Amino acid sequence: MLYPNIRKQDPEIAGHLDQELKRQRDGLVMIPSENFASPSVLEAAGTVLTNKYAEGYPEKRYYTGNEFIDKIEQLAIDRAKKLFSAEHANVQPHSGSGANMECYAAVLKPGDTILGMDLAHGGHLTHGHPVNFSGQTYKFINYGVQKETERIDMDQVREIALKEKPKVLLSGATAYPRIIDFDAFASIAKEIGAYAMADISHIVGLCLSGDHPNPVPSHDIVMTTTTKTLRGPRSAIILSKIEDRINPDDKKNLAKKIDSQVFPGMQGGPLEHIIAAKAVAFEEALKPEFKEYQNQIARNAKQLAETLSENGLRLVSGGTDNHLILIDLTETGIGGKDGANALEESGIYTNFNMIPFDTRKPFNPSGIRLGTPALTSRRMKEKEMKTIGNWIATVLKDINNEELKAKTKQEVLDLTHSFPLYEEL
Ligand SMILES: Cc1ncc(COP(=O)(O)O)c(C=O)c1O
């Protein structure tokens, strides 16, 4: 039986946990930042390590009793370094937003300039939104996508970089369906004497499998969440070079600057149970099957994009090279929120999103963002993507048809039941 102790002691929470597991099993999780961590990752996240305070780093703690904690954190570090071919890894950041804060603070002072992707074109909140710490602390300037191609134009990035001379050139996005030319970013950063930083939170798995380039060798700092294509726990890590290429004479090298911004700069005691879960996820990602899994994520996204297009839906940039797709609903006359809600009523979970040059407001923008990592974890393939793509297109063209949504929900249920989730739980 699942959660026997919670069930006895706190039936209210146990009931909600049961319902959430059922929701994840019964529906189609297509939010591209979500995935199903393996049972081993879930187990590690629920261990007694949650009881331990371990401020500091392995062998350099401010508390006693870290004999085994140190071994676990060191394994997480060693596995992360091996996985990404990184010189240095900090596995303590609690989340992606915190990790970005720590990276910026390691190499910048408040008011310094960062050149990053326009949020309206696919950048993340922590890449300079005015309501976020990033936009409030640093001076962000943006590059975007070209209007005709809806892709990043590296000539434009270089032009802005040469003019504005940012201290950090930031690549990475939260809603960009195409390959990012990390080598070109690194070479522009070198040309202008800026730190090259990449936030690969979304595409991390594809960078590891070779579907996309891995920015770690060419970049000073690479940050990633461990949740999305990586299938780890809700958390993040920072990878970096050891030496500070831009300020080699500083007392601290780059690795030390990052470590001291994570702790004691921004965080206190690390979440060692989550670090153990990250270590387990890294071990899984080091296995050959992980590469095949990532290849399938990309193949599934391509098939899904093709089916949606065949059904007359316009996709931003015309398709996808990664795990996610942005549907532009402008021609259907509905908003992204209306579309995403209708899909939810049909058992399909996506999220509404701005598209480049959006004319609508963020609370009901023109786009729907959806992706394939979680469905691929359930072992769905191109055949299922065709079926699902047809369902999505049919619902989006008739969002007020209650009968259609109920029928689709039943079809979704039939499909998900033939791709069992967490049978071992
Ligand atoms: C590109 C990117 N960076 C950072 C983050 C922030 O991660 P978190 O939600 O863990 O704070 C996200 C989250 O979706 C993201 O997509």
The ligand as a Tripos MOL2 file, in Angstrom:
@<TRIPOS>MOLECULE
LIG
   16    16     1     0     0
SMALL
NO_CHARGES

@<TRIPOS>ATOM
      1 C1         14.9440   28.0240  -18.9510 C.3       1 LIG1
      2 C2         14.5400   27.9510  -17.5120 C.ar      1 LIG1
      3 N1         15.3500   28.4730  -16.5780 N.ar      1 LIG1
      4 C3         15.0160   28.4570  -15.2680 C.ar      1 LIG1
      5 C4         13.8420   27.8910  -14.8330 C.ar      1 LIG1
      6 C5         13.4590   27.9920  -13.3800 C.3       1 LIG1
      7 O1         13.4140   26.7860  -12.7220 O.3       1 LIG1
      8 P1         12.5990   26.6400  -11.3500 P.3       1 LIG1
      9 O2         11.1650   26.5520  -11.7040 O.co2     1 LIG1
     10 O3         13.1640   25.3660  -10.7740 O.co2     1 LIG1
     11 O4         12.9080   27.8170  -10.4800 O.co2     1 LIG1
     12 C6         12.9770   27.3080  -15.7700 C.ar      1 LIG1
     13 C7         11.7280   26.6900  -15.3070 C.2       1 LIG1
     14 O5         10.8400   26.3160  -15.9830 O.2       1 LIG1
     15 C8         13.3300   27.3510  -17.1460 C.ar      1 LIG1
     16 O6         12.5130   26.8710  -18.0930 O.3       1 LIG1
@<TRIPOS>BOND
     1     1     2 1
     2     2     3 ar
     3     2    15 ar
     4     3     4 ar
     5     4     5 ar
     6     5     6 1
     7     5    12 ar
     8     6     7 1
     9     7     8 1
    10     8     9 2
    11     8    10 1
    12     8    11 1
    13    12    13 1
    14    12    15 ar
    15    13    14 2
    16    15    16 1
@<TRIPOS>SUBSTRUCTURE
     1 LIG1         1 GROUP 0 **** ****
